Every structure is written in C-alpha cells, then in structure tokens.
Amino acid sequence: MNLFDVYPINPINIVRGVGSVVYDDKGTEYLDLYGGHAVISIGHTNPHYVKRLEDQLHQIGFYSNSVEIPIQKQLAEKLGHISGKEDYQLFLCNSGAEANENALKLASFYNGKKKIIAFTGSFHGRTSLAVAVTDNPKIVAPVNETDNVIFLPRYDETALEKAFAENEISSVIIEGIQGVGGIHVAPESFLQKIRALCDAYNAVFIADSVQCGYGRTGKFFSHDFAGVDADIYSMAKGMGNGFPVGGIIISPKIRPAFGMLGTTFGGNHLACAAGLAVLEVMEQDNLLQNAAEVGGYLIDELKKFPQVKEVRGRGLMIGIELPAELAHARKELLFTHHIFTGEAKPNVIRLLPALNLTRAYADRFLEAFTTVLNK
C-alpha cells in the first residue's frame, strides 16, 4: 500500500528534536523556526512535558467522556487562569478544524440563525463547515459548498456593516492574525467593530486562535490586543506541543445541553496531560513575555533589510514578504543553512518557532538570512 500523495515532501527525515533544534537521520542539526506549523510551543521533547505524558501513560491513557476525568477540570482551571477567561467554559476536541467546526455549529444552536461571515484570505480548516469558511476554492469539495457563508473583503468595516444590515447573521469568524493568508494582522478597530455588531444583532463572535493564539503573539489570544472579548475562541496547534488536542472556550452566555456537542477522543487523559504540561511550562518560564521580547527583536531587525518588502506580525508569528526574485530564499535557508521556516504563497516566509526561542537562535537566523539576501 502507498501513502495518499497530498503533501509536497522535503527529502529530510527528522528523527530527533531538543528545544528549538531538530536532527535528521544523518545527524545534521536544523534550527526549527517552523515548529511543525506553529505546533511546537514549548520546544521539542521538553523534559516536563515528556514526564507529564509518561506518568499519565503509566496510569491510564484513555477512557471515554462517559466517566469523570478530573484532569479535564484541571486543564480548564489552568487555561482560564492563564488566558484571563476564567468564567468561560471549555469543550475539548482533537484539532483546529474540529474546534472551528464546533464553534460555528454552537453559534447556530445559540441564536437559531444560519449565515456566517468570513473574510478573504481566511483559513479555518478542512472539515465541512470549517472549509466552507476558508477562502480557497481548491480545497472546497462540491459537497462542502453552502450559500450560508458570506465572504467579505478583509478588514472592510463598511462591507461588514452592510452584511449585518442585509442578512440574519449567526456568527463572524476571524483569525486575529491570518496565518495561511500571509500573516495579516486584524486591525484592533475592526475587531471592536465585530464585537459591537455582534452585540447589536445577537450574533456570535468567533475568534479563530488556532495558529495566532496560545501565547504566540505575547498575549494569550492575539484578539486580546483589541481589548474586547469574543464569544468563542478556537484553539489547537500549540495547545499540546505535538499531541493532538484542540478546543473551544465558550462565553457563559451560551448554555450547554446534553448531546449538543460530542467527541470520542477529545479531552482524553493523555491529551489533557499534554495540555497541562504546556500551560505549566508557559507559566513557569514566562513564555508570553519571551515571545513578545524575542519576537519584537526579530521584527525590528527584519525591518532593516532593504530587500524585504514588508514585515508583518506580532510576537513569534512573523511574516516576511519578499520580492519575486528572492522566492528561492526559503529553500536556501533550509538546504544550505539548515533552518526550517514556513511559507505563505507566493513569497512570504513565516516564522512560527517555539515560544521559548532564544535571542541567540534569533541571531543565528538573522545571520543566515543576511547571507541569503546578499548572495
């Protein structure tokens, strides 16, 4: 049997990782500024994380949500404390797409409406509703197509007001910073406008924080820069440092009912152990502050390169837009300088490293980047 060939693969076999570096099967060291797509939040094989999972595995790895699972409540309490959303409710699932799927469904349950507002450049996942609100027709199968989604120009307040006036809006879903779309930061005034309109029309504000949340920007949720609360925040990626875990936190105004949402694997013992380990390391090591400081340093330094068209982002979620003649830069960083980065087409390099990235590793990247751009 062959693998279903849906990913372009770099010919590199990564077999080991420690902190912000990984090693291939030949022993070559790579600096990881990609984090497996923003997943590695506290570094590869973090000792506390490994022990948390190992200890839990020796007790019990899984049982269903038909019994009490106290570690779920521990995770909810820690998440509420660190995020500042202590009065919210946590529903655990397995991925970012599933988190957004449940968020959109829950919003419709809450207000009985169908129409969803999404934005150009958005990416929310590959499950049915999540992909329907994703601005990429190539990954939307005919069965996913629905007339319940209204796509608006990114950050256009006039278009937003018009859509609310002309439609029965159930929810608005927006990334605080678009990831796949190229690291575009939502203006604070636009997020405040969404909050005001959702309040006026009894719609649900869904903050997609799958990539831009969990401390990556220096605040727990990137939407927090706007000084308003969303009704639902979706999370995954950095939530489990590589263990599959996702979730939504839900405003107290939205009340649960038995059977409304459900999951088999979501919130299992191992997933919660991974989630707790991540939050414990983030708290103990002040990783939100580190993300803000090291990320701010990188952004300031990157803006000094005359070849760079634009630097976008916050904290350790950074987009470097290059001219077409430097489209080779990402590949050269990987194969010549052994540095993993992400991309957003056509010519944006994405930096999504672990939140404990050091200044020394940031300088290692800047030195290699200088070499590539001046070549």
Legacy VTK file of the C-alpha trace (Angstrom):
# vtk DataFile Version 3.0
C-alpha trace
ASCII
DATASET POLYDATA
POINTS 375 float
0.000 0.000 0.000
1.187 3.543 -0.799
0.531 6.767 1.058
-2.148 9.038 -0.395
0.098 11.651 -2.012
-1.246 15.040 -0.880
1.861 16.723 0.591
4.956 18.096 -1.166
7.749 16.483 0.846
11.225 17.808 1.580
13.736 14.919 1.348
14.657 15.195 5.048
13.956 12.565 7.701
13.777 14.260 11.110
14.369 11.697 13.861
15.129 13.721 16.987
14.484 17.128 18.490
15.578 19.123 21.524
14.216 22.594 22.235
14.451 24.656 19.043
16.683 22.278 17.091
15.972 19.005 15.296
18.251 16.372 13.751
17.874 14.227 10.653
18.826 10.570 10.286
22.319 11.614 9.173
22.931 13.654 12.320
22.572 17.067 10.642
21.273 19.754 13.006
18.485 22.117 11.868
17.191 25.238 13.566
13.401 24.875 13.762
11.635 28.204 13.211
8.581 26.440 11.779
7.568 24.403 14.826
5.765 21.841 12.717
3.376 24.621 11.636
3.156 26.542 14.934
2.566 23.326 16.883
5.765 23.139 18.964
5.071 25.793 21.576
7.440 24.822 24.418
10.224 23.118 22.440
10.828 19.583 21.271
10.987 16.911 24.000
10.610 19.444 26.806
11.511 17.409 29.936
8.450 18.465 31.950
6.179 17.679 29.012
7.745 14.255 28.459
7.439 13.362 32.157
3.820 14.529 32.311
2.870 12.276 29.406
4.935 9.337 30.610
3.486 9.495 34.132
-0.062 9.669 32.755
0.550 6.769 30.364
1.616 4.586 33.290
-1.761 5.319 34.945
-4.325 5.357 32.116
-4.055 6.714 28.584
-7.697 6.824 27.579
-11.250 6.420 28.698
-14.333 7.985 27.213
-16.239 11.077 28.322
-18.871 8.832 29.906
-16.908 8.934 33.194
-15.381 11.629 35.356
-11.999 12.809 34.061
-10.659 15.190 36.727
-7.638 16.185 34.640
-10.060 17.911 32.226
-11.177 20.205 35.045
-7.554 20.863 35.986
-6.812 21.871 32.388
-9.877 24.131 32.256
-8.891 25.843 35.515
-5.283 26.419 34.407
-6.362 27.628 30.959
-8.862 30.039 32.462
-6.241 31.427 34.827
-3.503 31.948 32.231
-5.801 33.221 29.457
-7.788 35.512 31.753
-11.072 33.963 30.588
-11.903 32.329 33.915
-15.689 32.499 33.511
-15.636 30.742 30.099
-16.440 27.065 29.504
-14.061 24.574 27.846
-15.020 21.945 25.279
-12.133 19.707 24.215
-11.683 18.099 20.798
-8.754 16.968 18.643
-7.798 19.594 16.046
-8.197 23.164 14.897
-10.623 22.268 12.140
-12.771 20.378 14.620
-12.610 23.320 17.036
-13.876 25.733 14.369
-16.500 23.231 13.219
-17.911 23.029 16.738
-17.712 26.798 17.213
-19.756 27.502 14.078
-22.283 24.810 14.953
-22.617 26.052 18.532
-23.222 29.614 17.351
-26.090 28.438 15.170
-27.561 26.431 18.052
-27.357 29.546 20.222
-29.235 32.001 18.003
-31.033 29.759 15.506
-29.502 31.595 12.535
-27.559 30.233 9.544
-25.467 32.923 7.871
-21.744 33.120 8.640
-19.398 35.986 7.805
-15.816 35.054 6.845
-13.071 37.036 5.119
-10.793 36.959 2.101
-7.504 35.239 2.862
-9.020 33.169 5.654
-8.088 29.613 6.565
-10.165 27.794 9.191
-9.642 24.092 8.460
-10.653 21.230 6.195
-13.784 19.746 7.769
-17.141 20.579 6.232
-18.115 23.921 7.795
-14.512 24.931 8.520
-13.508 24.543 4.879
-16.682 26.311 3.737
-15.485 29.441 5.569
-11.945 29.041 4.174
-11.043 31.293 1.250
-9.531 28.642 -1.021
-11.919 27.089 -3.576
-9.309 24.443 -4.479
-9.837 22.625 -1.178
-13.633 23.014 -1.040
-15.314 19.894 -2.437
-18.763 20.276 -4.039
-20.365 18.642 -1.002
-18.849 21.371 1.219
-20.295 24.258 -0.764
-23.026 26.227 1.003
-24.823 29.513 0.461
-24.725 30.164 4.212
-21.236 31.723 4.057
-20.717 35.369 3.128
-17.119 36.269 2.261
-16.234 39.917 2.824
-13.105 41.890 1.921
-10.560 41.625 4.681
-10.974 44.366 7.336
-13.634 46.364 5.414
-15.901 47.918 8.060
-18.409 49.287 5.554
-18.914 45.867 3.950
-19.275 44.338 7.414
-21.985 46.776 8.455
-23.845 46.222 5.171
-23.752 42.428 5.561
-25.253 42.653 9.038
-27.973 45.026 7.871
-28.995 42.789 4.960
-28.690 39.268 6.454
-29.602 37.219 9.520
-26.046 36.676 10.742
-25.363 33.749 13.046
-21.629 34.302 13.517
-18.488 36.073 12.384
-15.289 34.014 12.315
-11.926 35.743 12.061
-8.269 34.981 12.724
-6.604 37.605 14.900
-3.662 37.218 12.520
-4.172 35.318 9.268
-1.644 32.505 9.053
-2.032 30.736 5.703
-3.261 34.041 4.283
0.181 35.594 4.772
0.449 36.966 8.350
-2.074 39.780 8.112
-2.895 41.359 11.477
-6.543 42.244 12.028
-6.794 45.939 12.996
-7.936 46.429 16.566
-10.684 48.789 15.410
-12.046 46.073 13.089
-12.244 43.513 15.902
-14.003 46.124 18.035
-16.479 46.722 15.202
-17.218 42.975 15.005
-17.884 42.947 18.752
-20.264 45.899 18.537
-22.206 44.467 15.581
-22.460 41.007 17.129
-23.875 42.607 20.279
-26.357 44.685 18.294
-27.617 41.773 16.156
-27.295 38.871 18.649
-24.600 37.216 16.553
-21.629 35.211 17.841
-18.049 36.492 17.572
-15.746 33.510 16.920
-12.047 34.233 17.418
-10.062 31.663 15.451
-6.967 31.409 17.614
-5.722 28.077 16.286
-2.456 29.498 14.952
-2.362 33.031 16.367
-3.360 32.108 19.924
-1.860 30.294 22.861
0.671 32.984 23.681
2.306 33.216 20.269
1.867 36.992 19.977
2.817 37.880 23.553
-0.799 37.960 24.685
-2.623 34.691 25.201
-5.032 35.372 22.319
-3.984 37.781 19.580
-7.546 39.137 19.572
-6.857 40.450 23.100
-4.915 43.376 21.638
-8.301 44.867 20.683
-9.470 44.972 24.307
-12.724 43.103 23.628
-13.842 39.553 24.371
-15.042 37.148 21.693
-17.892 34.730 22.432
-15.943 31.645 21.375
-12.180 31.126 20.982
-10.941 28.138 18.991
-7.565 26.575 19.824
-5.269 23.729 18.754
-1.705 23.683 17.316
0.467 24.877 20.243
-2.068 23.613 22.767
-0.478 20.155 23.027
3.105 20.747 21.771
2.597 17.992 19.203
-0.007 15.837 20.928
-3.325 16.124 19.022
-5.575 18.330 21.118
-7.917 21.173 20.288
-10.709 23.019 21.992
-13.076 25.928 22.195
-13.707 28.170 25.158
-17.238 29.464 25.289
-18.793 32.584 26.815
-21.034 31.977 29.841
-23.979 33.411 27.907
-24.033 30.263 25.725
-25.501 27.444 27.784
-24.803 23.748 27.132
-27.280 20.887 26.723
-26.647 17.161 26.715
-25.881 15.931 23.207
-25.301 19.413 21.752
-21.607 18.640 21.139
-19.697 15.405 21.495
-16.378 13.666 20.892
-14.763 10.282 21.438
-11.095 11.174 21.736
-11.397 14.824 22.759
-10.295 15.509 26.325
-8.703 12.117 26.866
-6.255 11.669 29.733
-3.092 11.895 27.611
-4.307 14.947 25.716
-5.077 16.743 28.963
-1.678 15.792 30.407
-0.028 17.301 27.327
-2.192 20.415 27.564
-1.434 20.911 31.241
2.296 20.461 30.678
2.254 23.182 28.007
0.450 25.666 30.256
2.667 24.849 33.227
5.843 25.480 31.211
4.380 28.654 29.700
3.628 29.951 33.190
6.859 28.838 34.886
9.125 30.145 32.119
7.223 33.369 31.302
6.891 32.359 27.670
4.368 35.041 26.746
6.907 37.664 27.742
9.664 35.820 25.871
7.523 35.617 22.737
6.883 39.350 22.898
10.546 40.248 23.519
12.317 37.883 21.102
9.577 38.356 18.504
9.811 42.123 18.822
13.576 41.931 18.391
13.236 39.804 15.250
10.616 42.093 13.734
12.726 45.203 14.386
15.823 43.595 12.854
13.976 42.223 9.829
12.597 45.663 9.023
16.176 46.862 8.490
16.683 44.670 5.387
16.208 46.850 2.272
15.391 43.752 0.158
12.332 42.897 2.302
9.063 44.313 1.004
7.195 44.117 4.329
7.429 42.531 7.769
4.094 41.678 9.397
3.001 40.021 12.602
3.265 40.145 16.367
5.478 38.283 18.797
6.664 34.980 17.350
4.174 34.937 14.477
6.082 36.778 11.759
5.632 37.111 8.010
8.498 38.300 5.797
7.259 39.330 2.358
9.977 39.103 -0.287
10.103 40.239 -3.920
9.703 37.555 -6.584
13.438 37.496 -7.331
14.052 36.239 -3.773
11.473 33.440 -3.942
14.331 30.952 -3.510
15.208 32.254 -0.035
13.163 29.749 1.966
14.634 26.734 0.181
18.125 28.137 0.552
17.603 28.683 4.267
16.567 25.039 4.581
19.059 23.237 2.366
22.120 25.487 2.716
21.739 26.903 6.223
19.624 24.127 7.755
16.833 26.362 9.048
13.186 25.349 8.847
10.685 28.143 8.162
7.115 28.206 6.885
5.661 29.904 3.853
2.565 31.641 2.573
2.288 31.899 -1.162
3.568 33.479 -3.225
6.630 34.885 -1.439
6.060 35.153 2.309
8.366 33.384 4.766
6.542 32.533 8.001
8.361 32.259 11.312
6.432 30.145 13.846
9.058 28.943 16.341
8.672 27.643 19.874
7.738 30.383 22.330
10.971 29.822 24.277
13.145 30.687 21.267
16.346 32.321 22.483
17.922 35.562 21.282
20.967 33.509 20.209
18.852 31.360 17.875
17.152 34.505 16.554
20.606 35.895 15.723
21.569 32.615 14.048
18.603 33.030 11.730
19.317 36.705 11.052
22.910 35.893 10.124
21.808 33.197 7.660
19.063 35.444 6.282
21.618 38.190 5.675
23.792 35.750 3.733
20.878 34.553 1.599
19.645 38.046 0.753
23.106 39.415 -0.036
24.185 36.456 -2.147
LINES 1 376
375 0 1 2 3 4 5 6 7 8 9 10 11 12 13 14 15 16 17 18 19 20 21 22 23 24 25 26 27 28 29 30 31 32 33 34 35 36 37 38 39 40 41 42 43 44 45 46 47 48 49 50 51 52 53 54 55 56 57 58 59 60 61 62 63 64 65 66 67 68 69 70 71 72 73 74 75 76 77 78 79 80 81 82 83 84 85 86 87 88 89 90 91 92 93 94 95 96 97 98 99 100 101 102 103 104 105 106 107 108 109 110 111 112 113 114 115 116 117 118 119 120 121 122 123 124 125 126 127 128 129 130 131 132 133 134 135 136 137 138 139 140 141 142 143 144 145 146 147 148 149 150 151 152 153 154 155 156 157 158 159 160 161 162 163 164 165 166 167 168 169 170 171 172 173 174 175 176 177 178 179 180 181 182 183 184 185 186 187 188 189 190 191 192 193 194 195 196 197 198 199 200 201 202 203 204 205 206 207 208 209 210 211 212 213 214 215 216 217 218 219 220 221 222 223 224 225 226 227 228 229 230 231 232 233 234 235 236 237 238 239 240 241 242 243 244 245 246 247 248 249 250 251 252 253 254 255 256 257 258 259 260 261 262 263 264 265 266 267 268 269 270 271 272 273 274 275 276 277 278 279 280 281 282 283 284 285 286 287 288 289 290 291 292 293 294 295 296 297 298 299 300 301 302 303 304 305 306 307 308 309 310 311 312 313 314 315 316 317 318 319 320 321 322 323 324 325 326 327 328 329 330 331 332 333 334 335 336 337 338 339 340 341 342 343 344 345 346 347 348 349 350 351 352 353 354 355 356 357 358 359 360 361 362 363 364 365 366 367 368 369 370 371 372 373 374
